[in-house]
Amino acid sequence: MFNENDRLLSREEAAEFLGVSKGTLEVWACTKRYDLPYIKVGRLAKYWLSDLHHFANARKILTNPDNQ
């Protein structure tokens, strides 16, 4: 669903947001290692900021579930 406050990030911006390299995102896209959606705009890959938040949140690990 479209969120008017959402925006498209370049692969470089998405990599910075996640704390990985641009090359890592390229490998993940090529090998389909993670289900991280991206959009092709010509030869460019773009990522919705909301998808990056969802991706990061889905990998959150609680070290002490009693202190949520």
N, CA, C and O atoms as a GROMACS GRO file, in nm:
protein
  272
    1MET      N    1   0.084  -0.118   0.000
    1MET     CA    2   0.000   0.000   0.000
    1MET      C    3   0.089   0.124   0.000
    1MET      O    4   0.188   0.130   0.072
    2PHE      N    5   0.052   0.221  -0.079
    2PHE     CA    6   0.130   0.343  -0.092
    2PHE      C    7   0.110   0.433   0.028
    2PHE      O    8  -0.002   0.454   0.074
    3ASN      N    9   0.220   0.486   0.078
    3ASN     CA   10   0.220   0.581   0.188
    3ASN      C   11   0.278   0.711   0.134
    3ASN      O   12   0.390   0.712   0.085
    4GLU      N   13   0.204   0.818   0.143
    4GLU     CA   14   0.250   0.944   0.085
    4GLU      C   15   0.376   0.997   0.152
    4GLU      O   16   0.444   1.082   0.094
    5ASN      N   17   0.409   0.950   0.271
    5ASN     CA   18   0.532   0.991   0.339
    5ASN      C   19   0.650   0.901   0.305
    5ASN      O   20   0.763   0.928   0.345
    6ASP      N   21   0.624   0.794   0.231
    6ASP     CA   22   0.729   0.701   0.191
    6ASP      C   23   0.809   0.763   0.077
    6ASP      O   24   0.762   0.854   0.008
    7ARG      N   25   0.930   0.714   0.058
    7ARG     CA   26   1.007   0.763  -0.055
    7ARG      C   27   1.099   0.653  -0.106
    7ARG      O   28   1.131   0.558  -0.035
    8LEU      N   29   1.140   0.668  -0.230
    8LEU     CA   30   1.231   0.573  -0.292
    8LEU      C   31   1.375   0.614  -0.262
    8LEU      O   32   1.411   0.731  -0.272
    9LEU      N   33   1.455   0.514  -0.225
    9LEU     CA   34   1.597   0.538  -0.200
    9LEU      C   35   1.679   0.468  -0.307
    9LEU      O   36   1.639   0.364  -0.360
   10SER      N   37   1.793   0.525  -0.338
   10SER     CA   38   1.887   0.459  -0.428
   10SER      C   39   1.947   0.339  -0.356
   10SER      O   40   1.931   0.324  -0.235
   11ARG      N   41   2.014   0.254  -0.432
   11ARG     CA   42   2.079   0.138  -0.370
   11ARG      C   43   2.185   0.185  -0.270
   11ARG      O   44   2.203   0.122  -0.165
   12GLU      N   45   2.255   0.292  -0.301
   12GLU     CA   46   2.356   0.346  -0.209
   12GLU      C   47   2.292   0.393  -0.078
   12GLU      O   48   2.344   0.366   0.030
   13GLU      N   49   2.179   0.464  -0.090
   13GLU     CA   50   2.109   0.513   0.030
   13GLU      C   51   2.053   0.397   0.111
   13GLU      O   52   2.058   0.398   0.234
   14ALA      N   53   2.000   0.297   0.042
   14ALA     CA   54   1.945   0.180   0.111
   14ALA      C   55   2.055   0.105   0.185
   14ALA      O   56   2.035   0.061   0.298
   15ALA      N   57   2.170   0.091   0.121
   15ALA     CA   58   2.283   0.023   0.185
   15ALA      C   59   2.326   0.099   0.310
   15ALA      O   60   2.354   0.038   0.413
   16GLU      N   61   2.333   0.231   0.301
   16GLU     CA   62   2.371   0.312   0.416
   16GLU      C   63   2.268   0.296   0.529
   16GLU      O   64   2.305   0.283   0.645
   17PHE      N   65   2.142   0.296   0.494
   17PHE     CA   66   2.035   0.279   0.594
   17PHE      C   67   2.051   0.147   0.669
   17PHE      O   68   2.036   0.143   0.791
   18LEU      N   69   2.081   0.040   0.596
   18LEU     CA   70   2.094  -0.093   0.657
   18LEU      C   71   2.232  -0.119   0.717
   18LEU      O   72   2.250  -0.216   0.790
   19GLY      N   73   2.328  -0.034   0.686
   19GLY     CA   74   2.463  -0.053   0.738
   19GLY      C   75   2.541  -0.162   0.666
   19GLY      O   76   2.625  -0.228   0.725
   20VAL      N   77   2.511  -0.179   0.538
   20VAL     CA   78   2.583  -0.277   0.455
   20VAL      C   79   2.636  -0.204   0.333
   20VAL      O   80   2.606  -0.086   0.312
   21SER      N   81   2.714  -0.273   0.253
   21SER     CA   82   2.767  -0.210   0.133
   21SER      C   83   2.668  -0.220   0.017
   21SER      O   84   2.578  -0.304   0.018
   22LYS      N   85   2.686  -0.135  -0.080
   22LYS     CA   86   2.605  -0.140  -0.202
   22LYS      C   87   2.622  -0.277  -0.268
   22LYS      O   88   2.526  -0.334  -0.319
   23GLY      N   89   2.744  -0.328  -0.267
   23GLY     CA   90   2.772  -0.459  -0.325
   23GLY      C   91   2.695  -0.570  -0.257
   23GLY      O   92   2.651  -0.665  -0.322
   24THR      N   93   2.678  -0.558  -0.126
   24THR     CA   94   2.601  -0.658  -0.052
   24THR      C   95   2.457  -0.661  -0.102
   24THR      O   96   2.400  -0.768  -0.123
   25LEU      N   97   2.398  -0.543  -0.120
   25LEU     CA   98   2.260  -0.538  -0.171
   25LEU      C   99   2.253  -0.595  -0.312
   25LEU      O  100   2.155  -0.659  -0.348
   26GLU      N  101   2.356  -0.571  -0.392
   26GLU     CA  102   2.359  -0.627  -0.528
   26GLU      C  103   2.362  -0.779  -0.523
   26GLU      O  104   2.292  -0.845  -0.600
   27VAL      N  105   2.443  -0.836  -0.433
   27VAL     CA  106   2.452  -0.982  -0.419
   27VAL      C  107   2.319  -1.037  -0.369
   27VAL      O  108   2.271  -1.138  -0.422
   28TRP      N  109   2.258  -0.973  -0.270
   28TRP     CA  110   2.131  -1.020  -0.218
   28TRP      C  111   2.025  -1.020  -0.327
   28TRP      O  112   1.944  -1.113  -0.335
   29ALA      N  113   2.024  -0.919  -0.412
   29ALA     CA  114   1.925  -0.911  -0.520
   29ALA      C  115   1.951  -1.020  -0.623
   29ALA      O  116   1.858  -1.083  -0.672
   30CYS      N  117   2.077  -1.043  -0.655
   30CYS     CA  118   2.113  -1.142  -0.757
   30CYS      C  119   2.085  -1.285  -0.711
   30CYS      O  120   2.034  -1.367  -0.787
   31THR      N  121   2.120  -1.314  -0.585
   31THR     CA  122   2.106  -1.450  -0.533
   31THR      C  123   1.971  -1.474  -0.467
   31THR      O  124   1.937  -1.587  -0.433
   32LYS      N  125   1.893  -1.366  -0.450
   32LYS     CA  126   1.763  -1.374  -0.380
   32LYS      C  127   1.780  -1.432  -0.239
   32LYS      O  128   1.695  -1.507  -0.191
   33ARG      N  129   1.890  -1.394  -0.175
   33ARG     CA  130   1.919  -1.444  -0.040
   33ARG      C  131   1.812  -1.398   0.060
   33ARG      O  132   1.772  -1.475   0.148
   34TYR      N  133   1.769  -1.275   0.047
   34TYR     CA  134   1.665  -1.222   0.135
   34TYR      C  135   1.549  -1.173   0.051
   34TYR      O  136   1.565  -1.139  -0.066
   35ASP      N  137   1.433  -1.172   0.112
   35ASP     CA  138   1.313  -1.122   0.045
   35ASP      C  139   1.304  -0.972   0.067
   35ASP      O  140   1.216  -0.923   0.138
   36LEU      N  141   1.396  -0.899   0.006
   36LEU     CA  142   1.399  -0.753   0.016
   36LEU      C  143   1.357  -0.696  -0.119
   36LEU      O  144   1.436  -0.697  -0.214
   37PRO      N  145   1.235  -0.646  -0.128
   37PRO     CA  146   1.185  -0.598  -0.258
   37PRO      C  147   1.259  -0.473  -0.303
   37PRO      O  148   1.299  -0.389  -0.222
   38TYR      N  149   1.276  -0.463  -0.433
   38TYR     CA  150   1.330  -0.343  -0.493
   38TYR      C  151   1.260  -0.319  -0.626
   38TYR      O  152   1.194  -0.408  -0.680
   39ILE      N  153   1.274  -0.200  -0.676
   39ILE     CA  154   1.208  -0.160  -0.799
   39ILE      C  155   1.315  -0.125  -0.901
   39ILE      O  156   1.410  -0.054  -0.870
   40LYS      N  157   1.299  -0.173  -1.022
   40LYS     CA  158   1.391  -0.138  -1.130
   40LYS      C  159   1.336  -0.016  -1.202
   40LYS      O  160   1.223  -0.016  -1.250
   41VAL      N  161   1.417   0.087  -1.209
   41VAL     CA  162   1.385   0.208  -1.283
   41VAL      C  163   1.497   0.221  -1.387
   41VAL      O  164   1.604   0.274  -1.359
   42GLY      N  165   1.468   0.172  -1.506
   42GLY     CA  166   1.574   0.162  -1.605
   42GLY      C  167   1.678   0.062  -1.556
   42GLY      O  168   1.645  -0.054  -1.530
   43ARG      N  169   1.802   0.105  -1.545
   43ARG     CA  170   1.907   0.016  -1.494
   43ARG      C  171   1.930   0.033  -1.344
   43ARG      O  172   2.014  -0.035  -1.285
   44LEU      N  173   1.856   0.123  -1.284
   44LEU     CA  174   1.873   0.152  -1.142
   44LEU      C  175   1.782   0.066  -1.055
   44LEU      O  176   1.671   0.031  -1.096
   45ALA      N  177   1.828   0.033  -0.936
   45ALA     CA  178   1.745  -0.035  -0.837
   45ALA      C  179   1.709   0.067  -0.730
   45ALA      O  180   1.794   0.140  -0.680
   46LYS      N  181   1.582   0.072  -0.696
   46LYS     CA  182   1.532   0.164  -0.594
   46LYS      C  183   1.460   0.085  -0.486
   46LYS      O  184   1.402  -0.020  -0.514
   47TYR      N  185   1.464   0.134  -0.364
   47TYR     CA  186   1.405   0.067  -0.249
   47TYR      C  187   1.310   0.163  -0.178
   47TYR      O  188   1.346   0.277  -0.149
   48TRP      N  189   1.188   0.116  -0.150
   48TRP     CA  190   1.097   0.196  -0.069
   48TRP      C  191   1.150   0.196   0.074
   48TRP      O  192   1.187   0.092   0.128
   49LEU      N  193   1.152   0.312   0.136
   49LEU     CA  194   1.198   0.325   0.274
   49LEU      C  195   1.116   0.235   0.367
   49LEU      O  196   1.171   0.175   0.459
   50SER      N  197   0.986   0.226   0.344
   50SER     CA  198   0.900   0.142   0.429
   50SER      C  199   0.940  -0.005   0.419
   50SER      O  200   0.933  -0.077   0.519
   51ASP      N  201   0.983  -0.052   0.300
   51ASP     CA  202   1.029  -0.190   0.286
   51ASP      C  203   1.157  -0.214   0.364
   51ASP      O  204   1.177  -0.322   0.420
   52LEU      N  205   1.245  -0.114   0.368
   52LEU     CA  206   1.369  -0.127   0.445
   52LEU      C  207   1.340  -0.134   0.594
   52LEU      O  208   1.403  -0.211   0.667
   53HIS      N  209   1.245  -0.053   0.640
   53HIS     CA  210   1.204  -0.058   0.781
   53HIS      C  211   1.146  -0.197   0.814
   53HIS      O  212   1.180  -0.256   0.917
   54HIS      N  213   1.061  -0.247   0.727
   54HIS     CA  214   1.000  -0.378   0.749
   54HIS      C  215   1.107  -0.488   0.751
   54HIS      O  216   1.106  -0.575   0.837
   55PHE      N  217   1.200  -0.482   0.656
   55PHE     CA  218   1.308  -0.579   0.648
   55PHE      C  219   1.391  -0.578   0.777
   55PHE      O  220   1.419  -0.684   0.833
   56ALA      N  221   1.429  -0.462   0.823
   56ALA     CA  222   1.510  -0.452   0.945
   56ALA      C  223   1.431  -0.497   1.067
   56ALA      O  224   1.484  -0.569   1.152
   57ASN      N  225   1.306  -0.456   1.077
   57ASN     CA  226   1.224  -0.492   1.192
   57ASN      C  227   1.200  -0.643   1.200
   57ASN      O  228   1.193  -0.699   1.309
   58ALA      N  229   1.188  -0.708   1.084
   58ALA     CA  230   1.164  -0.853   1.081
   58ALA      C  231   1.286  -0.930   1.130
   58ALA      O  232   1.274  -1.048   1.163
   59ARG      N  233   1.402  -0.866   1.134
   59ARG     CA  234   1.523  -0.933   1.178
   59ARG      C  235   1.566  -0.894   1.319
   59ARG      O  236   1.675  -0.927   1.364
   60LYS      N  237   1.477  -0.822   1.388
   60LYS     CA  238   1.506  -0.780   1.525
   60LYS      C  239   1.513  -0.902   1.615
   60LYS      O  240   1.425  -0.989   1.611
   61ILE      N  241   1.617  -0.907   1.696
   61ILE     CA  242   1.635  -1.018   1.789
   61ILE      C  243   1.626  -0.961   1.931
   61ILE      O  244   1.700  -0.869   1.967
   62LEU      N  245   1.537  -1.017   2.007
   62LEU     CA  246   1.522  -0.975   2.146
   62LEU      C  247   1.611  -1.063   2.232
   62LEU      O  248   1.592  -1.185   2.236
   63THR      N  249   1.707  -1.004   2.301
   63THR     CA  250   1.798  -1.082   2.383
   63THR      C  251   1.737  -1.117   2.518
   63THR      O  252   1.777  -1.215   2.580
   64ASN      N  253   1.640  -1.037   2.562
   64ASN     CA  254   1.573  -1.064   2.687
   64ASN      C  255   1.423  -1.039   2.666
   64ASN      O  256   1.376  -0.928   2.688
   65PRO      N  257   1.349  -1.143   2.623
   65PRO     CA  258   1.208  -1.124   2.591
   65PRO      C  259   1.122  -1.070   2.705
   65PRO      O  260   1.014  -1.017   2.681
   66ASP      N  261   1.169  -1.083   2.829
   66ASP     CA  262   1.092  -1.033   2.942
   66ASP      C  263   1.092  -0.880   2.951
   66ASP      O  264   1.005  -0.822   3.015
   67ASN      N  265   1.189  -0.815   2.886
   67ASN     CA  266   1.201  -0.670   2.889
   67ASN      C  267   1.159  -0.609   2.756
   67ASN      O  268   1.236  -0.534   2.697
   68GLN      N  269   1.041  -0.639   2.709
   68GLN     CA  270   0.995  -0.585   2.582
   68GLN      C  271   0.953  -0.448   2.602
   68GLN      O  272   0.910  -0.381   2.508
   0.00000   0.00000   0.00000
